Amino acid sequence: MLQVQGLQVSFTVYTQGLRQRRLTVITDLDVTVRAGEVVAIVGASGSGKSLLAHAILGILPHNAELGGSISFQGKPLTQARKEALRGRAIALIPQTVAALDPLMPVGEQVRLAALRGGVPAAGAREVVAASFARYGLAPEAARLHPFQVSGGMARRVLVSTAVVGQARLLIADEPTPGLHPEVVTETLGHLRELADGGKAVLMITHDIEAALRVADTVAVFYAGTTVEQAPARDFAGGGEALRHPYTRALWRALPSQGFVPLPGAQPAPDALPPGCLFADRCPLVTAACRVARPPARELRGGTVRCIHA
């Protein structure tokens, strides 16, 4: 459904006065999402997760420049095609309920999303009613404004806006932070249900444990690069099945795995080392790691960028 290869994102920024420089914040991202699959994107803040979503949707700032390739259903995803498919074949579930219009009833917002998604005007209200029923929203909730609904209800409205059309790819950007555990379970269940219905779901999250409850594959980002893509089942035990030392460190830093801290921080975009981006924090680092960045290679049913894997 979606294939991202070697994605690069750079911005032209001002330094002093009218002086400009180019800042590359994503250097080499790869990810593949198939129909019927939930792929979770995990990594620290600043690793490029949300920028990937914006690049797919074509909503990056005007000073952004893209490299690499993005394909949707086997065809290149150009800016013109992104604009044509956005809200129709590709839909976003935003990370914040602030994405809802505070001045418009939530039912009307879902109806407009249905119209953009290709639903005929004559049947749009029926589609909205069916979507509300599917996600446990009472019919009278359609008349409420965002400030009149609970956080859980607002999250269900956001899911409804994304699924009332004919979207085949759904991008869920941080769908669970700050939610009650019951609402988290409900939200994750919706994403799994959508994938089981034949859609492709890209889930961007900091919460690895939540992602593993529904994901088929996990892609791990570090400093603007995909360091590993692994089946969700590999996140088990002490992380022995994981391929990259950063992925294992993320796994072991979870409270359920002993809360083992990882010293240091990921490098800033304007201070990337010439070799492996994880070299300064890696317990396996050798001189060869600092010479060149390792390419992605297939290993045990996943991919990894590490010469020691």
C-alpha positions in Angstrom: 0.0 0.0 0.0 2.8 2.4 1.0 6.5 2.2 0.4 9.0 4.8 1.6 12.6 4.4 0.5 15.6 6.6 1.4 13.4 9.5 2.4 15.3 12.8 3.1 13.7 16.0 4.4 15.7 19.2 4.5 14.7 22.8 5.4 16.2 26.1 4.3 16.6 28.1 7.5 17.9 31.5 8.3 20.9 31.8 10.7 21.9 35.5 11.0 20.3 38.3 9.1 19.6 37.0 5.6 22.1 34.2 5.7 20.6 30.8 4.9 21.7 27.2 5.4 20.1 23.9 4.6 19.3 21.7 7.6 18.7 18.0 6.9 16.4 16.6 9.6 15.6 13.2 8.0 18.5 11.5 6.4 17.4 8.0 5.3 13.9 6.7 6.3 12.5 3.4 5.0 9.1 1.9 5.8 6.7 -0.4 4.1 3.0 -0.8 5.0 0.8 -3.4 3.4 -3.0 -3.8 3.3 -4.4 -5.5 6.4 -1.3 -4.5 8.5 -0.6 -2.1 11.4 2.9 -0.8 11.3 4.1 1.1 14.4 6.7 3.9 14.1 8.6 4.3 17.4 11.6 6.4 18.4 12.6 9.4 20.5 11.3 12.9 20.0 13.0 14.5 17.0 13.7 11.2 15.2 11.4 12.1 12.3 8.2 10.3 13.1 5.6 13.1 12.6 7.7 14.6 9.7 7.2 11.3 7.9 3.4 11.6 8.2 3.5 15.2 7.0 5.7 14.2 4.0 3.3 11.4 3.0 0.3 13.8 3.2 2.1 16.7 1.5 1.7 19.2 4.3 5.3 20.1 5.0 6.2 23.8 5.2 7.0 25.6 1.9 10.8 25.6 2.8 11.0 21.8 2.9 12.8 19.8 0.2 12.3 16.0 -0.2 14.6 13.3 -1.4 14.2 9.6 -1.9 10.8 8.1 -2.9 7.3 7.6 -1.6 4.9 5.3 -3.4 1.2 4.6 -2.8 -0.4 1.6 -4.3 2.6 1.1 -6.6 2.7 4.6 -8.0 4.9 7.6 -7.1 3.3 9.9 -4.6 4.0 13.3 -6.1 2.8 16.5 -4.5 -0.1 16.8 -6.9 -1.1 13.2 -6.2 -0.8 13.8 -2.4 -3.2 16.7 -2.6 -5.7 14.7 -4.7 -5.6 11.7 -2.4 -5.4 13.5 1.0 -8.6 13.0 2.9 -9.8 10.5 0.2 -7.5 7.5 -0.2 -5.1 8.6 2.5 -6.5 9.9 5.8 -5.0 11.2 9.0 -6.1 10.6 12.6 -4.5 13.6 14.3 -2.7 13.3 17.6 -4.7 16.1 19.3 -8.4 16.7 19.6 -7.5 20.4 18.9 -7.7 19.3 15.2 -11.5 19.5 15.5 -13.1 22.8 14.6 -14.3 24.3 17.9 -17.1 26.3 16.2 -18.7 23.4 14.3 -20.8 20.5 15.6 -18.8 17.2 15.5 -21.4 15.5 13.3 -21.1 18.2 10.7 -17.3 17.8 10.7 -17.6 14.1 10.1 -20.2 14.7 7.3 -17.8 17.1 5.6 -15.0 14.4 5.9 -17.4 11.9 4.3 -18.1 14.2 1.4 -14.4 14.8 0.8 -13.9 11.0 1.0 -16.2 10.4 -1.9 -19.5 9.7 -0.2 -22.5 11.1 -2.2 -24.2 14.1 -0.5 -27.6 12.3 -0.4 -26.2 9.6 1.8 -23.7 11.4 3.8 -25.8 11.8 7.0 -26.6 8.1 7.0 -22.9 7.3 6.7 -22.2 9.6 9.7 -25.0 8.0 11.7 -23.6 4.5 10.9 -20.1 5.6 11.9 -21.2 7.1 15.2 -23.1 3.9 16.0 -20.0 1.8 15.0 -17.9 3.7 17.5 -20.4 3.9 20.3 -21.4 7.6 19.9 -25.0 8.4 20.6 -27.0 10.0 17.7 -27.5 13.2 19.7 -23.7 13.6 20.0 -23.6 14.7 16.4 -25.1 18.1 17.5 -22.5 18.7 20.2 -19.4 21.0 19.7 -15.9 19.7 20.6 -15.9 21.4 24.0 -19.1 19.5 24.9 -17.7 16.0 24.4 -15.3 14.0 26.6 -11.7 13.2 25.5 -12.7 9.6 24.7 -15.7 10.8 22.6 -13.5 13.3 20.8 -11.0 10.6 19.9 -13.8 8.5 18.5 -15.0 11.5 16.4 -11.4 11.8 15.0 -11.4 8.2 14.1 -14.8 8.6 12.4 -13.6 11.6 10.3 -10.8 9.3 9.0 -12.8 6.3 8.2 -16.1 7.6 6.8 -14.6 7.9 3.3 -12.9 5.4 1.1 -9.4 5.8 2.6 -7.1 2.8 2.1 -4.2 4.2 4.2 -4.8 5.6 7.7 -2.1 7.5 9.5 -2.6 7.6 13.3 -0.3 10.3 14.8 0.2 9.6 18.5 -3.3 8.3 19.0 -3.0 7.3 22.7 -1.1 9.9 24.9 -2.9 11.3 27.9 -5.9 9.0 27.5 -7.5 6.8 30.2 -6.3 3.1 29.9 -9.8 2.1 28.9 -9.8 4.7 26.1 -6.3 3.6 25.0 -7.6 0.0 24.7 -10.6 1.2 22.7 -8.5 3.4 20.4 -6.1 0.6 19.7 -9.0 -1.8 19.0 -10.3 0.6 16.4 -7.0 0.6 14.6 -6.7 -3.2 14.6 -10.3 -3.4 13.4 -9.5 -1.1 10.5 -6.5 -3.2 9.5 -8.4 -6.4 9.8 -11.0 -4.9 7.4 -8.3 -4.5 4.7 -6.9 -1.0 5.3 -3.3 -0.2 5.9 -2.6 1.6 9.2 0.6 3.6 10.0 0.7 4.2 13.8 3.1 6.8 15.1 3.8 6.6 18.8 6.1 6.9 21.8 4.3 4.1 23.6 6.0 0.9 22.5 4.0 -1.3 24.8 0.7 0.1 23.5 1.9 -0.4 19.9 2.8 -4.0 20.5 -0.8 -4.8 21.4 -2.0 -4.2 17.8 1.1 -3.9 15.5 2.3 -6.5 13.0 5.6 -4.7 12.4 7.6 -2.1 14.3 9.9 0.4 12.5 12.4 2.1 14.8 13.6 5.6 14.0 16.8 7.2 15.3 18.1 10.7 14.3 16.1 10.7 11.1 17.0 7.2 10.0 15.2 3.8 10.1 17.6 1.6 12.1 15.4 -1.5 12.3 12.1 -2.9 11.0 11.1 -6.0 13.0 8.0 -8.2 13.5 6.2 -7.2 16.7 6.7 -10.8 18.1 10.5 -10.1 18.3 9.8 -7.7 21.2 9.8 -10.3 23.9 12.0 -11.6 26.7 15.2 -9.6 27.0 15.1 -8.5 23.4 17.4 -11.2 22.2 15.5 -11.4 18.8 15.9 -7.7 18.1 18.7 -6.8 15.7 19.9 -3.2 16.5 21.4 -2.2 19.8 19.3 0.9 19.9 16.1 -1.1 19.6 17.2 -3.4 22.4 18.0 -0.4 24.5 14.5 1.0 23.9 13.0 -2.3 24.9 15.1 -2.6 28.1 14.3 1.0 29.1 10.6 0.1 29.6 9.4 -0.3 33.2 8.3 -3.8 32.4 11.9 -4.7 31.3 13.8 -3.2 34.2 13.8 0.5 33.3 17.5 0.3 32.2 18.5 3.9 31.1 20.5 4.6 27.9 23.2 7.2 28.5 23.6 10.1 26.1 21.2 11.6 23.5 20.6 11.2 19.8 22.7 13.7 17.8 21.2 16.9 16.6 20.5 17.2 12.8 23.3 19.8 12.4 25.8 17.6 14.2 25.4 14.1 12.7 28.6 11.9 12.9 30.0 10.6 9.6 29.5 6.9 10.6 26.8 5.1 12.4 24.4 7.6 14.0 24.2 5.5 17.2 28.0 5.0 17.5 28.6 7.4 20.4 26.0 5.5 22.6 26.5 2.0 21.4 28.2 -0.7 23.6 29.3 -2.6 20.4 31.0 0.3 18.7 34.3 -0.3 16.8 36.4 1.8 14.6 34.6 0.5 11.5 31.3 1.9 12.9 32.7 5.5 12.6 33.8 5.3 9.0 30.5 5.1 7.1 26.8 4.7 7.8 25.7 1.1 7.4 23.1 0.4 4.7 19.9 -1.4 5.5 20.1 -5.2 5.1 17.6 -8.0 5.6 18.2 -10.2 8.6 15.9 -12.8 10.2 12.7 -11.5 8.8 13.4 -7.9 9.3 15.8 -5.1 8.3 18.6 -3.5 10.2 21.4 -0.9 9.8 24.2 -2.3 12.0 27.4 -4.1 10.9 27.3 -6.1 14.2 23.8 -7.4 13.8 
